[in-house]
Amino acid sequence: MADWVKVTGALSAISAGSRTTVWGVNAGSAIYRYNNYDGNPWTGIPGGLSDIGAAADGTVWGVNGGHQIYRYVGDSDGANPWKGIAGSLARIDAGSRTNVWG
């Protein structure tokens, strides 16, 4: 069995979409994506979430403190990388763009 490697950071929720893509949120609702390609492992993403779910197909879903649901659309939506989705959840996880649990 391989040894565990410690990764710096302090997150309250984390979700691994794949071996190279990990998303998380901290206690202050800040959103981060793991990318260790440039030497800075965590990149801040605009917005604020209380829970996050990343799928293997690259789709990322989240909920905020008000239980509103969002899907990450990246830079395609200008300044706001999150699209609001109808409904209300306290927690979320994702298997793909169309398979989401809350």
C-alpha positions as semicolon CSV with decimal commas, in nm:
position;residue;x (nm);y (nm);z (nm)
1;M;0,000;0,000;0,000
2;A;0,132;0,344;-0,093
3;D;0,197;0,602;0,175
4;W;-0,034;0,899;0,219
5;V;0,099;1,237;0,106
6;K;-0,001;1,541;0,311
7;V;-0,141;1,830;0,107
8;T;-0,143;2,178;0,258
9;G;-0,470;2,358;0,316
10;A;-0,766;2,367;0,555
11;L;-1,098;2,261;0,406
12;S;-1,430;2,172;0,567
13;A;-1,567;1,987;0,259
14;I;-1,377;1,818;-0,022
15;S;-1,465;1,623;-0,336
16;A;-1,237;1,446;-0,581
17;G;-1,359;1,451;-0,938
18;S;-1,060;1,255;-1,061
19;R;-0,704;1,166;-0,963
20;T;-0,585;1,512;-1,067
21;T;-0,885;1,731;-0,988
22;V;-0,997;1,799;-0,632
23;W;-1,240;2,070;-0,519
24;G;-1,303;2,199;-0,169
25;V;-1,456;2,469;0,045
26;N;-1,327;2,608;0,372
27;A;-1,514;2,709;0,688
28;G;-1,550;3,064;0,549
29;S;-1,730;2,931;0,233
30;A;-1,433;3,007;0,004
31;I;-1,402;2,767;-0,291
32;Y;-1,074;2,609;-0,405
33;R;-0,961;2,379;-0,686
34;Y;-0,648;2,167;-0,650
35;N;-0,396;2,211;-0,931
36;N;-0,036;2,140;-0,844
37;Y;0,094;2,199;-1,197
38;D;0,224;2,551;-1,130
39;G;0,361;2,496;-0,777
40;N;0,058;2,660;-0,611
41;P;-0,165;2,363;-0,526
42;W;-0,490;2,551;-0,446
43;T;-0,654;2,805;-0,678
44;G;-0,935;3,023;-0,543
45;I;-1,261;3,012;-0,739
46;P;-1,511;3,303;-0,717
47;G;-1,824;3,237;-0,513
48;G;-1,915;3,095;-0,174
49;L;-2,036;2,742;-0,094
50;S;-2,091;2,528;0,213
51;D;-2,063;2,192;0,030
52;I;-1,928;2,076;-0,304
53;G;-1,945;1,767;-0,525
54;A;-1,711;1,700;-0,817
55;A;-1,788;1,430;-1,073
56;A;-1,545;1,220;-1,276
57;D;-1,666;1,389;-1,598
58;G;-1,547;1,728;-1,464
59;T;-1,889;1,858;-1,360
60;V;-1,891;2,039;-1,024
61;W;-2,201;2,107;-0,813
62;G;-2,233;2,304;-0,492
63;V;-2,473;2,438;-0,232
64;N;-2,438;2,757;-0,031
65;G;-2,532;2,838;0,328
66;G;-2,884;2,932;0,210
67;H;-2,927;2,580;0,060
68;Q;-2,928;2,717;-0,297
69;I;-2,790;2,479;-0,561
70;Y;-2,528;2,572;-0,821
71;R;-2,341;2,405;-1,108
72;Y;-1,995;2,525;-1,211
73;V;-1,991;2,656;-1,568
74;G;-1,637;2,792;-1,560
75;D;-1,546;3,100;-1,753
76;S;-1,833;3,059;-1,999
77;D;-2,062;3,282;-1,789
78;G;-1,834;3,586;-1,765
79;A;-1,772;3,703;-1,409
80;N;-1,998;3,442;-1,243
81;P;-1,873;3,085;-1,292
82;W;-2,178;2,935;-1,112
83;K;-2,526;2,872;-1,263
84;G;-2,817;2,862;-1,018
85;I;-3,028;2,545;-1,025
86;A;-3,386;2,525;-0,894
87;G;-3,429;2,343;-0,566
88;S;-3,288;2,340;-0,216
89;L;-3,025;2,112;-0,057
90;A;-2,804;2,115;0,250
91;R;-2,541;1,872;0,111
92;I;-2,449;1,758;-0,239
93;D;-2,245;1,499;-0,427
94;A;-2,212;1,426;-0,798
95;G;-2,144;1,125;-1,015
96;S;-2,183;1,314;-1,343
97;R;-2,361;1,617;-1,488
98;T;-2,693;1,430;-1,473
99;N;-2,639;1,217;-1,159
100;V;-2,644;1,438;-0,852
101;W;-2,740;1,346;-0,495
102;G;-2,840;1,574;-0,212
